[in-house]
Amino acid sequence: MADSEGMNQAQAHAGRAGDESSAAVRAELSALQAEVASIRDKLSEFSAETYEVMRERAGTAAAYVHEETASVAGAIREHPATATTLMTLIGGIGFAIGYLVASTSLEQKQAWYRRYY
């Protein structure tokens, strides 16, 4: 009988210890949930501010690009021959650079090819 009383007391003590540790875990979880909610709120505020700043800057950049495009289009309308000559010259220079790069890489490929065959 003494053994059964000792067992009951041990079980009761273990039950109280389990309840205390369970309560501690619940308290820790609630603290973590509160901290996550706080971080989420701060992040939301930061995101809203960042969005507003980026929206303003994008609007300013779009207006600037529109103005510059209109300026270039106006210059091309006023001087079509000069614009055509300039575009042809730029195209020719681009073609020459591309041709030189391609011929240089062709020589390197042939050298690589000869090394192994």
N, CA, C and O atoms as a GROMACS GRO file, in nm:
protein
  468
    1MET      N    1   0.081  -0.117   0.000
    1MET     CA    2   0.000   0.000   0.000
    1MET      C    3   0.086   0.126   0.000
    1MET      O    4   0.053   0.225  -0.064
    2ALA      N    5   0.197   0.119   0.072
    2ALA     CA    6   0.289   0.231   0.076
    2ALA      C    7   0.346   0.257  -0.063
    2ALA      O    8   0.372   0.370  -0.103
    3ASP      N    9   0.365   0.144  -0.135
    3ASP     CA   10   0.416   0.159  -0.270
    3ASP      C   11   0.316   0.231  -0.360
    3ASP      O   12   0.354   0.313  -0.443
    4SER      N   13   0.190   0.202  -0.344
    4SER     CA   14   0.089   0.265  -0.430
    4SER      C   15   0.074   0.413  -0.397
    4SER      O   16   0.050   0.494  -0.486
    5GLU      N   17   0.086   0.449  -0.267
    5GLU     CA   18   0.079   0.590  -0.230
    5GLU      C   19   0.198   0.666  -0.287
    5GLU      O   20   0.183   0.779  -0.334
    6GLY      N   21   0.314   0.605  -0.283
    6GLY     CA   22   0.435   0.668  -0.337
    6GLY      C   23   0.424   0.686  -0.488
    6GLY      O   24   0.468   0.786  -0.544
    7MET      N   25   0.364   0.587  -0.553
    7MET     CA   26   0.345   0.597  -0.698
    7MET      C   27   0.247   0.708  -0.733
    7MET      O   28   0.270   0.784  -0.828
    8ASN      N   29   0.139   0.719  -0.657
    8ASN     CA   30   0.040   0.824  -0.681
    8ASN      C   31   0.101   0.962  -0.661
    8ASN      O   32   0.076   1.054  -0.739
    9GLN      N   33   0.181   0.977  -0.557
    9GLN     CA   34   0.246   1.105  -0.532
    9GLN      C   35   0.345   1.138  -0.643
    9GLN      O   36   0.354   1.254  -0.686
   10ALA      N   37   0.418   1.040  -0.690
   10ALA     CA   38   0.514   1.061  -0.798
   10ALA      C   39   0.441   1.101  -0.927
   10ALA      O   40   0.486   1.189  -1.000
   11GLN      N   41   0.329   1.035  -0.952
   11GLN     CA   42   0.251   1.069  -1.072
   11GLN      C   43   0.193   1.209  -1.060
   11GLN      O   44   0.190   1.284  -1.159
   12ALA      N   45   0.148   1.246  -0.943
   12ALA     CA   46   0.092   1.380  -0.922
   12ALA      C   47   0.202   1.485  -0.940
   12ALA      O   48   0.179   1.589  -1.002
   13HIS      N   49   0.319   1.456  -0.886
   13HIS     CA   50   0.431   1.550  -0.899
   13HIS      C   51   0.473   1.562  -1.046
   13HIS      O   52   0.500   1.672  -1.095
   14ALA      N   53   0.477   1.450  -1.117
   14ALA     CA   54   0.512   1.452  -1.259
   14ALA      C   55   0.407   1.528  -1.339
   14ALA      O   56   0.441   1.600  -1.433
   15GLY      N   57   0.280   1.513  -1.302
   15GLY     CA   58   0.172   1.585  -1.371
   15GLY      C   59   0.185   1.735  -1.352
   15GLY      O   60   0.164   1.812  -1.446
   16ARG      N   61   0.220   1.778  -1.228
   16ARG     CA   62   0.238   1.922  -1.203
   16ARG      C   63   0.358   1.976  -1.281
   16ARG      O   64   0.352   2.086  -1.335
   17ALA      N   65   0.465   1.899  -1.286
   17ALA     CA   66   0.585   1.942  -1.360
   17ALA      C   67   0.552   1.952  -1.509
   17ALA      O   68   0.598   2.044  -1.576
   18GLY      N   69   0.474   1.857  -1.560
   18GLY     CA   70   0.434   1.861  -1.700
   18GLY      C   71   0.346   1.981  -1.730
   18GLY      O   72   0.362   2.046  -1.833
   19ASP      N   73   0.253   2.013  -1.637
   19ASP     CA   74   0.167   2.130  -1.655
   19ASP      C   75   0.249   2.259  -1.652
   19ASP      O   76   0.223   2.350  -1.730
   20GLU      N   77   0.348   2.266  -1.562
   20GLU     CA   78   0.433   2.384  -1.553
   20GLU      C   79   0.516   2.402  -1.680
   20GLU      O   80   0.529   2.514  -1.730
   21SER      N   81   0.574   2.293  -1.732
   21SER     CA   82   0.654   2.305  -1.853
   21SER      C   83   0.566   2.336  -1.973
   21SER      O   84   0.606   2.410  -2.063
   22SER      N   85   0.445   2.280  -1.974
   22SER     CA   86   0.351   2.310  -2.083
   22SER      C   87   0.312   2.458  -2.079
   22SER      O   88   0.302   2.522  -2.184
   23ALA      N   89   0.289   2.511  -1.961
   23ALA     CA   90   0.255   2.653  -1.947
   23ALA      C   91   0.372   2.741  -1.991
   23ALA      O   92   0.352   2.845  -2.054
   24ALA      N   93   0.493   2.699  -1.959
   24ALA     CA   94   0.611   2.776  -2.000
   24ALA      C   95   0.626   2.775  -2.151
   24ALA      O   96   0.661   2.877  -2.211
   25VAL      N   97   0.598   2.661  -2.213
   25VAL     CA   98   0.608   2.653  -2.359
   25VAL      C   99   0.500   2.740  -2.423
   25VAL      O  100   0.526   2.809  -2.521
   26ARG      N  101   0.378   2.737  -2.365
   26ARG     CA  102   0.271   2.822  -2.419
   26ARG      C  103   0.306   2.970  -2.407
   26ARG      O  104   0.281   3.047  -2.499
   27ALA      N  105   0.364   3.008  -2.293
   27ALA     CA  106   0.403   3.149  -2.273
   27ALA      C  107   0.512   3.188  -2.373
   27ALA      O  108   0.508   3.298  -2.428
   28GLU      N  109   0.606   3.100  -2.397
   28GLU     CA  110   0.714   3.127  -2.494
   28GLU      C  111   0.656   3.139  -2.635
   28GLU      O  112   0.696   3.228  -2.711
   29LEU      N  113   0.564   3.051  -2.670
   29LEU     CA  114   0.501   3.058  -2.802
   29LEU      C  115   0.424   3.188  -2.818
   29LEU      O  116   0.430   3.249  -2.925
   30SER      N  117   0.351   3.231  -2.715
   30SER     CA  118   0.278   3.356  -2.726
   30SER      C  119   0.372   3.474  -2.743
   30SER      O  120   0.342   3.566  -2.819
   31ALA      N  121   0.484   3.473  -2.672
   31ALA     CA  122   0.583   3.581  -2.686
   31ALA      C  123   0.640   3.582  -2.829
   31ALA      O  124   0.657   3.688  -2.888
   32LEU      N  125   0.668   3.465  -2.882
   32LEU     CA  126   0.720   3.457  -3.019
   32LEU      C  127   0.617   3.504  -3.121
   32LEU      O  128   0.652   3.572  -3.217
   33GLN      N  129   0.491   3.468  -3.101
   33GLN     CA  130   0.386   3.513  -3.192
   33GLN      C  131   0.371   3.665  -3.189
   33GLN      O  132   0.351   3.728  -3.292
   34ALA      N  133   0.381   3.724  -3.071
   34ALA     CA  134   0.373   3.869  -3.058
   34ALA      C  135   0.491   3.935  -3.129
   34ALA      O  136   0.474   4.038  -3.195
   35GLU      N  137   0.609   3.877  -3.115
   35GLU     CA  138   0.728   3.932  -3.180
   35GLU      C  139   0.716   3.923  -3.332
   35GLU      O  140   0.751   4.017  -3.403
   36VAL      N  141   0.667   3.810  -3.382
   36VAL     CA  142   0.648   3.793  -3.527
   36VAL      C  143   0.546   3.895  -3.578
   36VAL      O  144   0.566   3.953  -3.685
   37ALA      N  145   0.438   3.917  -3.504
   37ALA     CA  146   0.337   4.015  -3.544
   37ALA      C  147   0.398   4.155  -3.549
   37ALA      O  148   0.368   4.234  -3.639
   38SER      N  149   0.482   4.187  -3.452
   38SER     CA  150   0.548   4.317  -3.449
   38SER      C  151   0.640   4.335  -3.570
   38SER      O  152   0.640   4.440  -3.634
   39ILE      N  153   0.717   4.232  -3.600
   39ILE     CA  154   0.807   4.238  -3.716
   39ILE      C  155   0.727   4.252  -3.845
   39ILE      O  156   0.766   4.328  -3.934
   40ARG      N  157   0.616   4.179  -3.856
   40ARG     CA  158   0.531   4.187  -3.974
   40ARG      C  159   0.476   4.328  -3.993
   40ARG      O  160   0.473   4.379  -4.105
   41ASP      N  161   0.432   4.393  -3.883
   41ASP     CA  162   0.381   4.530  -3.891
   41ASP      C  163   0.489   4.628  -3.936
   41ASP      O  164   0.464   4.714  -4.021
   42LYS      N  165   0.609   4.614  -3.880
   42LYS     CA  166   0.720   4.703  -3.918
   42LYS      C  167   0.756   4.684  -4.065
   42LYS      O  168   0.782   4.782  -4.136
   43LEU      N  169   0.758   4.560  -4.110
   43LEU     CA  170   0.790   4.531  -4.249
   43LEU      C  171   0.684   4.587  -4.342
   43LEU      O  172   0.715   4.637  -4.450
   44SER      N  173   0.560   4.579  -4.302
   44SER     CA  174   0.450   4.634  -4.381
   44SER      C  175   0.464   4.786  -4.395
   44SER      O  176   0.445   4.840  -4.504
   45GLU      N  177   0.497   4.853  -4.286
   45GLU     CA  178   0.516   4.998  -4.291
   45GLU      C  179   0.634   5.033  -4.382
   45GLU      O  180   0.625   5.125  -4.465
   46PHE      N  181   0.743   4.961  -4.367
   46PHE     CA  182   0.861   4.987  -4.450
   46PHE      C  183   0.830   4.964  -4.597
   46PHE      O  184   0.874   5.041  -4.682
   47SER      N  185   0.757   4.858  -4.628
   47SER     CA  186   0.722   4.828  -4.767
   47SER      C  187   0.636   4.938  -4.826
   47SER      O  188   0.655   4.976  -4.941
   48ALA      N  189   0.541   4.989  -4.749
   48ALA     CA  190   0.454   5.096  -4.798
   48ALA      C  191   0.535   5.222  -4.828
   48ALA      O  192   0.514   5.287  -4.930
   49GLU      N  193   0.627   5.256  -4.738
   49GLU     CA  194   0.710   5.375  -4.760
   49GLU      C  195   0.799   5.357  -4.882
   49GLU      O  196   0.814   5.449  -4.963
   50THR      N  197   0.858   5.240  -4.896
   50THR     CA  198   0.945   5.212  -5.010
   50THR      C  199   0.867   5.218  -5.139
   50THR      O  200   0.916   5.271  -5.239
   51TYR      N  201   0.745   5.165  -5.140
   51TYR     CA  202   0.661   5.169  -5.259
   51TYR      C  203   0.633   5.313  -5.301
   51TYR      O  204   0.641   5.345  -5.420
   52GLU      N  205   0.601   5.397  -5.205
   52GLU     CA  206   0.571   5.538  -5.237
   52GLU      C  207   0.693   5.607  -5.297
   52GLU      O  208   0.681   5.680  -5.396
   53VAL      N  209   0.809   5.586  -5.237
   53VAL     CA  210   0.932   5.649  -5.287
   53VAL      C  211   0.962   5.600  -5.429
   53VAL      O  212   0.993   5.680  -5.517
   54MET      N  213   0.952   5.470  -5.450
   54MET     CA  214   0.981   5.414  -5.583
   54MET      C  215   0.880   5.462  -5.687
   54MET      O  216   0.916   5.486  -5.802
   55ARG      N  217   0.754   5.477  -5.647
   55ARG     CA  218   0.652   5.526  -5.739
   55ARG      C  219   0.682   5.670  -5.782
   55ARG      O  220   0.669   5.704  -5.900
   56GLU      N  221   0.723   5.752  -5.687
   56GLU     CA  222   0.757   5.890  -5.719
   56GLU      C  223   0.879   5.896  -5.813
   56GLU      O  224   0.879   5.970  -5.911
   57ARG      N  225   0.981   5.818  -5.782
   57ARG     CA  226   1.102   5.819  -5.864
   57ARG      C  227   1.076   5.764  -6.003
   57ARG      O  228   1.130   5.816  -6.101
   58ALA      N  229   0.993   5.661  -6.012
   58ALA     CA  230   0.960   5.605  -6.144
   58ALA      C  231   0.883   5.706  -6.227
   58ALA      O  232   0.904   5.717  -6.348
   59GLY      N  233   0.793   5.781  -6.163
   59GLY     CA  234   0.719   5.885  -6.234
   59GLY      C  235   0.811   5.994  -6.285
   59GLY      O  236   0.796   6.042  -6.398
   60THR      N  237   0.907   6.034  -6.203
   60THR     CA  238   1.004   6.136  -6.244
   60THR      C  239   1.090   6.086  -6.359
   60THR      O  240   1.115   6.159  -6.454
   61ALA      N  241   1.135   5.962  -6.351
   61ALA     CA  242   1.219   5.905  -6.457
   61ALA      C  243   1.140   5.893  -6.587
   61ALA      O  244   1.193   5.921  -6.694
   62ALA      N  245   1.014   5.852  -6.579
   62ALA     CA  246   0.932   5.839  -6.699
   62ALA      C  247   0.911   5.975  -6.765
   62ALA      O  248   0.916   5.986  -6.887
   63ALA      N  249   0.888   6.078  -6.684
   63ALA     CA  250   0.871   6.213  -6.740
   63ALA      C  251   1.000   6.260  -6.808
   63ALA      O  252   0.995   6.322  -6.915
   64TYR      N  253   1.114   6.231  -6.746
   64TYR     CA  254   1.243   6.270  -6.805
   64TYR      C  255   1.266   6.199  -6.938
   64TYR      O  256   1.308   6.262  -7.035
   65VAL      N  257   1.240   6.069  -6.942
   65VAL     CA  258   1.259   5.994  -7.067
   65VAL      C  259   1.165   6.046  -7.174
   65VAL      O  260   1.203   6.056  -7.291
   66HIS      N  261   1.042   6.078  -7.137
   66HIS     CA  262   0.946   6.132  -7.234
   66HIS      C  263   0.994   6.264  -7.292
   66HIS      O  264   0.986   6.287  -7.412
   67GLU      N  265   1.045   6.352  -7.206
   67GLU     CA  266   1.097   6.481  -7.252
   67GLU      C  267   1.216   6.464  -7.346
   67GLU      O  268   1.223   6.529  -7.450
   68GLU      N  269   1.308   6.376  -7.310
   68GLU     CA  270   1.426   6.353  -7.394
   68GLU      C  271   1.388   6.291  -7.528
   68GLU      O  272   1.445   6.325  -7.632
   69THR      N  273   1.293   6.200  -7.525
   69THR     CA  274   1.247   6.137  -7.650
   69THR      C  275   1.184   6.241  -7.741
   69THR      O  276   1.208   6.241  -7.861
   70ALA      N  277   1.104   6.328  -7.683
   70ALA     CA  278   1.041   6.434  -7.763
   70ALA      C  279   1.148   6.527  -7.821
   70ALA      O  280   1.136   6.573  -7.935
   71SER      N  281   1.251   6.555  -7.743
   71SER     CA  282   1.359   6.641  -7.789
   71SER      C  283   1.433   6.578  -7.906
   71SER      O  284   1.461   6.645  -8.006
   72VAL      N  285   1.466   6.449  -7.895
   72VAL     CA  286   1.536   6.379  -8.003
   72VAL      C  287   1.448   6.370  -8.127
   72VAL      O  288   1.495   6.389  -8.239
   73ALA      N  289   1.320   6.341  -8.107
   73ALA     CA  290   1.229   6.332  -8.221
   73ALA      C  291   1.218   6.467  -8.292
   73ALA      O  292   1.210   6.473  -8.415
   74GLY      N  293   1.217   6.574  -8.215
   74GLY     CA  294   1.211   6.708  -8.275
   74GLY      C  295   1.336   6.738  -8.357
   74GLY      O  296   1.327   6.794  -8.466
   75ALA      N  297   1.453   6.700  -8.304
   75ALA     CA  298   1.578   6.723  -8.377
   75ALA      C  299   1.581   6.641  -8.506
   75ALA      O  300   1.628   6.689  -8.610
   76ILE      N  301   1.530   6.519  -8.501
   76ILE     CA  302   1.527   6.436  -8.622
   76ILE      C  303   1.432   6.494  -8.725
   76ILE      O  304   1.460   6.491  -8.844
   77ARG      N  305   1.317   6.548  -8.680
   77ARG     CA  306   1.223   6.611  -8.774
   77ARG      C  307   1.283   6.734  -8.840
   77ARG      O  308   1.259   6.759  -8.959
   78GLU      N  309   1.361   6.811  -8.764
   78GLU     CA  310   1.420   6.932  -8.820
   78GLU      C  311   1.536   6.904  -8.914
   78GLU      O  312   1.557   6.979  -9.009
   79HIS      N  313   1.612   6.796  -8.889
   79HIS     CA  314   1.730   6.765  -8.968
   79HIS      C  315   1.729   6.617  -9.010
   79HIS      O  316   1.807   6.538  -8.957
   80PRO      N  317   1.643   6.580  -9.104
   80PRO     CA  318   1.634   6.439  -9.140
   80PRO      C  319   1.760   6.386  -9.210
   80PRO      O  320   1.798   6.270  -9.189
   81ALA      N  321   1.824   6.467  -9.290
   81ALA     CA  322   1.944   6.420  -9.362
   81ALA      C  323   2.058   6.394  -9.264
   81ALA      O  324   2.128   6.294  -9.275
   82THR      N  325   2.074   6.481  -9.169
   82THR     CA  326   2.179   6.462  -9.068
   82THR      C  327   2.151   6.337  -8.984
   82THR      O  328   2.242   6.261  -8.954
   83ALA      N  329   2.026   6.318  -8.947
   83ALA     CA  330   1.990   6.201  -8.868
   83ALA      C  331   2.015   6.072  -8.946
   83ALA      O  332   2.063   5.973  -8.891
   84THR      N  333   1.981   6.073  -9.076
   84THR     CA  334   2.003   5.955  -9.159
   84THR      C  335   2.152   5.925  -9.172
   84THR      O  336   2.194   5.810  -9.162
   85THR      N  337   2.231   6.028  -9.193
   85THR     CA  338   2.375   6.010  -9.205
   85THR      C  339   2.434   5.957  -9.075
   85THR      O  340   2.517   5.866  -9.076
   86LEU      N  341   2.391   6.013  -8.964
   86LEU     CA  342   2.440   5.970  -8.833
   86LEU      C  343   2.405   5.823  -8.806
   86LEU      O  344   2.489   5.746  -8.760
   87MET      N  345   2.281   5.785  -8.835
   87MET     CA  346   2.240   5.645  -8.812
   87MET      C  347   2.315   5.549  -8.905
   87MET      O  348   2.351   5.439  -8.864
   88THR      N  349   2.339   5.590  -9.028
   88THR     CA  350   2.415   5.506  -9.121
   88THR      C  351   2.558   5.490  -9.073
   88THR      O  352   2.614   5.380  -9.078
   89LEU      N  353   2.618   5.599  -9.026
   89LEU     CA  354   2.755   5.594  -8.975
   89LEU      C  355   2.764   5.503  -8.851
   89LEU      O  356   2.857   5.422  -8.839
   90ILE      N  357   2.670   5.517  -8.761
   90ILE     CA  358   2.669   5.432  -8.641
   90ILE      C  359   2.650   5.285  -8.680
   90ILE      O  360   2.716   5.198  -8.624
   91GLY      N  361   2.562   5.258  -8.775
   91GLY     CA  362   2.542   5.121  -8.823
   91GLY      C  363   2.668   5.064  -8.886
   91GLY      O  364   2.701   4.947  -8.864
   92GLY      N  365   2.738   5.144  -8.965
   92GLY     CA  366   2.862   5.099  -9.029
   92GLY      C  367   2.971   5.068  -8.927
   92GLY      O  368   3.041   4.968  -8.939
   93ILE      N  369   2.984   5.154  -8.828
   93ILE     CA  370   3.084   5.130  -8.722
   93ILE      C  371   3.049   5.003  -8.645
   93ILE      O  372   3.137   4.924  -8.614
   94GLY      N  373   2.922   4.984  -8.614
   94GLY     CA  374   2.878   4.863  -8.545
   94GLY      C  375   2.906   4.738  -8.628
   94GLY      O  376   2.949   4.636  -8.575
   95PHE      N  377   2.880   4.748  -8.758
   95PHE     CA  378   2.908   4.633  -8.845
   95PHE      C  379   3.057   4.602  -8.847
   95PHE      O  380   3.096   4.485  -8.838
   96ALA      N  381   3.142   4.705  -8.857
   96ALA     CA  382   3.287   4.685  -8.861
   96ALA      C  383   3.337   4.621  -8.731
   96ALA      O  384   3.419   4.530  -8.734
   97ILE      N  385   3.288   4.668  -8.618
   97ILE     CA  386   3.328   4.611  -8.489
   97ILE      C  387   3.283   4.465  -8.481
   97ILE      O  388   3.359   4.379  -8.436
   98GLY      N  389   3.161   4.437  -8.523
   98GLY     CA  390   3.112   4.299  -8.522
   98GLY      C  391   3.193   4.209  -8.612
   98GLY      O  392   3.222   4.095  -8.577
   99TYR      N  393   3.231   4.260  -8.729
   99TYR     CA  394   3.309   4.181  -8.824
   99TYR      C  395   3.447   4.148  -8.764
   99TYR      O  396   3.495   4.035  -8.774
  100LEU      N  397   3.511   4.249  -8.702
  100LEU     CA  398   3.643   4.227  -8.641
  100LEU      C  399   3.636   4.126  -8.526
  100LEU      O  400   3.722   4.040  -8.514
  101VAL      N  401   3.535   4.139  -8.444
  101VAL     CA  402   3.520   4.046  -8.332
  101VAL      C  403   3.496   3.904  -8.384
  101VAL      O  404   3.554   3.809  -8.333
  102ALA      N  405   3.411   3.891  -8.485
  102ALA     CA  406   3.381   3.758  -8.540
  102ALA      C  407   3.504   3.696  -8.606
  102ALA      O  408   3.528   3.576  -8.591
  103SER      N  409   3.580   3.776  -8.678
  103SER     CA  410   3.698   3.719  -8.744
  103SER      C  411   3.805   3.680  -8.642
  103SER      O  412   3.875   3.581  -8.661
  104THR      N  413   3.818   3.756  -8.534
  104THR     CA  414   3.914   3.722  -8.429
  104THR      C  415   3.871   3.592  -8.360
  104THR      O  416   3.955   3.505  -8.335
  105SER      N  417   3.744   3.580  -8.328
  105SER     CA  418   3.699   3.458  -8.261
  105SER      C  419   3.705   3.338  -8.356
  105SER      O  420   3.722   3.225  -8.310
  106LEU      N  421   3.690   3.361  -8.487
  106LEU     CA  422   3.701   3.252  -8.583
  106LEU      C  423   3.843   3.196  -8.584
  106LEU      O  424   3.862   3.075  -8.590
  107GLU      N  425   3.943   3.285  -8.579
  107GLU     CA  426   4.082   3.241  -8.575
  107GLU      C  427   4.110   3.161  -8.448
  107GLU      O  428   4.182   3.061  -8.453
  108GLN      N  429   4.057   3.204  -8.337
  108GLN     CA  430   4.077   3.132  -8.212
  108GLN      C  431   4.010   2.996  -8.215
  108GLN      O  432   4.064   2.899  -8.162
  109LYS      N  433   3.893   2.988  -8.276
  109LYS     CA  434   3.825   2.859  -8.285
  109LYS      C  435   3.902   2.763  -8.374
  109LYS      O  436   3.909   2.643  -8.345
  110GLN      N  437   3.959   2.814  -8.481
  110GLN     CA  438   4.036   2.727  -8.568
  110GLN      C  439   4.160   2.676  -8.495
  110GLN      O  440   4.197   2.559  -8.510
  111ALA      N  441   4.225   2.762  -8.416
  111ALA     CA  442   4.342   2.720  -8.340
  111ALA      C  443   4.302   2.612  -8.239
  111ALA      O  444   4.374   2.514  -8.222
  112TRP      N  445   4.190   2.630  -8.173
  112TRP     CA  446   4.143   2.531  -8.079
  112TRP      C  447   4.111   2.400  -8.151
  112TRP      O  448   4.143   2.291  -8.102
  113TYR      N  449   4.050   2.412  -8.265
  113TYR     CA  450   4.012   2.294  -8.343
  113TYR      C  451   4.136   2.217  -8.387
  113TYR      O  452   4.136   2.094  -8.382
  114ARG      N  453   4.238   2.287  -8.428
  114ARG     CA  454   4.360   2.221  -8.475
  114ARG      C  455   4.436   2.152  -8.362
  114ARG      O  456   4.505   2.053  -8.385
  115ARG      N  457   4.423   2.202  -8.241
  115ARG     CA  458   4.495   2.142  -8.128
  115ARG      C  459   4.451   1.999  -8.102
  115ARG      O  460   4.533   1.916  -8.063
  116TYR      N  461   4.328   1.967  -8.123
  116TYR     CA  462   4.276   1.838  -8.087
  116TYR      C  463   4.257   1.743  -8.205
  116TYR      O  464   4.227   1.626  -8.186
  117TYR      N  465   4.275   1.792  -8.327
  117TYR     CA  466   4.257   1.703  -8.444
  117TYR      C  467   4.373   1.713  -8.539
  117TYR      O  468   4.374   1.645  -8.642
   0.00000   0.00000   0.00000
